[in-house]
Amino acid sequence: MTNRFELLWPVWLGLLFAPASRGEIVLKQDGYHVFPGDNIQDALQLAAVNKTSKVVKVHAGEYSPSGKRQALIWFNRLHDGIRLEAAGPVTLSAANPKVTSPQTPGFPAIVNHVVYFGDGISSNTVLEGFRLSGANHFVTDKLTQRIEPDTTVAKNLFFYTDGGAIKIFGRSYPTIRNVEVMDNYASPCGAGVSVQHQGFNQESVLIENSVFLRNRAQVTGAAIDLLEGSAARIVNCLFVDNVSNTGIDVVAKRSGQQPFTNSGVVTIFQHSRAVVRNCTFTGNRNAVDDLGGESVFADSIFVDNNLGGGSPGTDRYELDLRAGAKVSGCVIRGAILDPRHRVSANDNVLDAPPPRFTPGFVPQAPQYKTAGYRPVSRGMSATGQQR
């Protein structure tokens, strides 16, 4: 005879293994799991107060903001130590045309930043494996304390406007790995990543194994912008088809200062520094301009960054090192602005031949053997296309 336990066993199994309802965050042994329809920020809030489980895995799909605010997702001191990972192809977008209209400034974007990293974030906080897109100079200053509760670090216009895909502010040194930053626009600066350490640059942001493609800024640093007093390490990254100076320098117009008209797609401001290793810059409107003088460029490729667009009457260049820098092991094909004579032909390959890139931007010419970006297999190509 079948007993009551045997009759109820399939029911219990069904309850035990039933999928979570939409909007419910699932906690498993390997962390919190987020699926399309869930709110990623809810999972970050749960992980923030969990002393043992600090991993959040986001499953394949596109995630957009449900309403107008400053960021799709945000990390502040409360969220230090969280590891946010993409489990499959995941796009985080600033845009949601369903809740805005074409007449709204920034349409279809409805957040300032896709991801915000605020004061109090250490290198133990990791963002890995995402595509970040859709920023389009939407700007609001509402609910600032919601994403940045620390009021001791001064904020200015750039806090809100810069960093379409990623904004990093204050004492914030996250690890950003295997991301694709694509098709973002910001004004004035930093459509891809804006780092604003405000002088707290004793440590550095780490950006590695990442791709920056088709980002545009009205003024400086279309891909990465290091505002004054900031620091970053940029390792094994690819920069293609990014454009700065797409319009007038609105900041200079207000202040009466000399405008920026011919910036790189990576801009390093005064009292800032970058360590750029094994990166490739090609097909951009200029590569790097450095006003800091303390940066290191090693084993990287700067070739044919002669893309048109931007302010008319300006010549293209690979490196603009007006304040100097350390440059070694680099392969350069194009103009170098080097008034301090820091780029040595003995330490670098100058006037290099064509690199003969593969579709994944791996150079085939022997002069490039030890320099530049190499793709990391993640199920995506170097330019963000699914394999």
Number of C-alpha atoms within 10 A of each C-alpha: 4 6 7 8 9 10 10 10 11 11 10 12 10 10 10 9 8 9 10 10 10 12 14 16 19 17 17 9 7 11 18 21 20 25 21 16 14 18 21 25 14 15 24 23 15 16 25 21 12 12 7 9 19 22 24 26 22 27 18 16 15 16 23 23 22 14 15 20 21 27 26 26 22 22 27 20 19 18 22 23 20 24 20 24 20 22 18 16 17 19 23 22 25 33 27 20 12 9 14 17 13 9 8 11 14 22 20 22 30 33 32 31 38 29 25 24 29 28 24 19 26 22 17 13 22 21 20 21 24 24 21 27 26 28 30 27 30 26 23 16 13 11 11 16 10 12 18 21 14 16 10 8 13 9 14 7 11 18 19 22 24 32 37 41 36 27 29 26 26 25 25 28 29 25 20 22 21 23 23 26 29 26 21 32 31 32 29 27 33 36 41 37 30 31 31 28 28 17 15 18 21 11 16 24 24 19 21 23 24 29 26 28 24 20 32 32 33 26 31 33 36 40 37 28 28 29 26 20 20 31 28 25 18 23 22 24 27 28 28 25 24 31 32 36 27 21 15 17 20 15 18 13 11 8 9 9 10 10 14 17 20 23 28 31 36 28 28 32 21 17 17 26 26 25 17 22 24 23 26 28 28 22 18 31 30 32 32 23 24 25 21 23 19 17 23 16 19 22 22 28 30 29 25 22 27 19 16 16 14 21 18 11 8 12 12 22 25 26 22 24 25 17 17 21 23 15 19 20 22 28 28 22 21 18 20 17 15 15 12 11 12 15 22 14 13 9 13 18 19 18 13 17 15 14 20 13 11 9 10 15 20 19 22 13 13 10 15 23 13 15 22 26 28 19 19 13 11 14 12 17 16 28 21 17 8 10 9
